[in-house]
Amino acid sequence: MSTDPEAARVRITLVEDDPRFRDAFVAAIAASEDLSLQSQASTLADGLALLSGPAADVLLVDLGLPDGSGIDLITAARGAWPTCDIMVVSVFGDEAHVLRSIEAGAVGYLLKDSEPASIALQVRSLRAGGSPISPLIARRILLQLRPAAVAADSALSHREQEVLSYITKGFSYDEIARLMQVSRTTVLTYVRRIYAKLQVNSKTEAVYEARKLGLARD
């Protein structure tokens, strides 16, 4: 008895309003023998309408749809297609959108700076039980899981707090040195202490962590 090759393919529903990305995703799916595009939509309303039809194996959904949020579609799909794996593909990489998507039922989250051609690989990973997540998103999730406060014995000193405030405002180390009337070497010493206490390795991470902990003064 022969096996129907179409039945063995991963059935994908795509909800994406940007023609450039939609066409790239469709082309990547068409080029993959183990994937098939079951249906597609470009609005939240049309995406919700698709949920009354046959369930897909994978739902690829953008969040910024012209008539609403893709998160509403994720919530609805979780109820209508309980066995469907849902993956977000979006320009939104902030903590709020990521966490809301995961809470709604998404098990993968890719930023649109990822290569559209790699979507087939990510879908296969998803169906194999993985949770494809863009590296930047993964880092933010890990930062979110850190303790919500700095221990008392590692709190920043007044001068370290001052340096961190200037860093948050975008000043360079030389500018900070002039503003504080100290040497650049002294500023770098404060920066090393700040990094150690906040457990970070860059200005960007220091600013993000400080804001999350309520330590930065904008």
N, C-alpha and C positions, 0 to 999 in steps of 0.2 A: 504494500500500500504506500503510495507516494505521499509525501508531506507537502502541504500547501506552503510555499515560501512566503506568501503574503501574510499568512496567519502567524508565522514565526517572527515577523518584524515587530519592532517596538513602535506602537502607534502614538503619534505626537499631535497634540493640539497646541497651536501657537497663537498667542494674543499679543500683538505688537502693532503700534500705530505708525512707527517710523518706517517708511518704505525702504530706505537703504538697509536697515538692519533686518527687516522682514525678508527682503529678497535674498540677503546673504544667508540667513538661517534656512530658508526654503532650499536654496542651492546646496547647502551643506548636508541637509537631510536627504535630498534627492540623490546626492553622490554616494550615499551610504547604503549598502545592500541590506543592512540589518535594521534600517529605520524607515518609517513611512509617515508622511504627513496626513493625518486623518482629517483635520479641519483647521481653519484659521479664522481670526477675526482681528479687527483693528480698533474696536471700541469695547467698553465695559458691557454695554447692553448686548452687543452681539456675542460677546464671550459668555455672558450669563445664559443666553439662549442656547448656546451649544451644549450646556450641561444637561439639557433635556434629551439629548441624543446619546449614542453609544459612548461608553466611557473610554477615555484615552489611557494609555499607560503612563504618559508623561505630559504634564501641562507646563509649557514655557510661557511665562507671563511678565509683561512690563508693568511697572507700577504707575507711571505717569500717563494714563490713558486720557483721551480728550474729554470724556464724559464722566470721569470718576477715577477712583483708586483701584489699582490691581489687587490691593489687599482685600477688598470686598469680594473680588472674584475668587481669591484663594480660599476665603472663608466658605463661600458657597460651594466651591469644588470639593472641599474636604468633606462636606455633607453629601453631595450628589455622587461623587466618584471616590469613595473611601479607599480604594486600592491604588489610586493614581498618585504618582510621585510628582510633586510640584516644585519647580525651580524658577526663581526670579531672575530676570535679566534686565538690569536697570541702570540708569545713570545715578540714581540715588544711593550713596554709600554711607549716609549718616547713621548713627546709632539707632535713632528712633525708627526709621524705615526698616532697618535690618531686623531689629527685635520684634517689631509689630508683624513683619512678614513671617518670621519663625513662629511666633505665638499663634498666628492664623493657620499655620499648617505647612509652610514651605520647608523643604528639606535640603534646598540648595540655593545659593545666592551668588550670582555673577554680576560684575560690573561690566558696562558696555565698552570698557577699554580692553576687554578680553578679545582675542581674535574670533570673529564670528565663525570662521572655519573650524575652530576647535569645539564647537557646540556638540558635534557628534560624539567626541571623546567624553565630554562631560555628561551627556545623556547616558552613555554606556556605564560610566562610573555610578551614576545615580541608580540605574536599574540593578547594578551589582551590589547595592546596599550602601554605597558611599554618600557623602554629602558634599558635593563640589562647592567650594566657597573661594571667592577671590582672596588672594593673600592679604590685601588691605583690610577686607572685611573680617577675616579670621583674626588679625591682630587686634582690631577694635573689640571683638568679642572677648578675646583673652584679657584685654585691659579692663573690660567691664566686670570680669570675674574677680579682679583683684580686690583686696579689702577696701572698704568704703572710707577709710580714714587712715591717716598716718599715725603710727604709734607715737606716744608722747616723747619717748627718748630719741625719736628721729625727726622731730618737728624742726622746721626751718628756723634759723636765727633771724633776727631783724634784718641784718645786712643781706642774708641769703634771700629773704623775702623781697627785699628791695631789688636785688639783681633779677630775680624771677619776674617781678613786675615789669621791669624794663624789657626783658626778653619777650614777654607776652605782647608788649607794645611794638615789637619789631626792631628795637635798637640793636646796633652791632656792639661787639665787645669793646671796641675802641670808644664808641659813643657813650657806653655805660661807664667806662673808666673816667671819661671827662666829666660826666654828670655827677658821679660819686666822688670825684677828686681823689682817685686812687690809681694805681698802676694797672695796666692790662693784665699783668701776671696775677695781681690780687683778684681781679674779676674772674680770671680763669680758675683760680683756686676755689672761689665761691661756686662757680659753675660745676666743678667736679664734685663738690659736696652736695649740691642740689641733685645732680644726676644719681649719686649714690643713695641719697635719702628717698628719692622718688622711684628708684630702680628703673631708670631710663638711660638711653644712650644717645639722644639727639635733642636739639632744640624743639623740634616738632612734638616729640613724645613728651618732653618736659611740660610744654604748654598745655597739651591735651590732658595729661595726668593732673596738673595743677588745677585746671578748670574743673575737672571731674571731682576733685577733692575740696574744691572751694578755697584753694590757696592763692589763686592768681587774682591780682587787682587790676582790672582793665582800666 
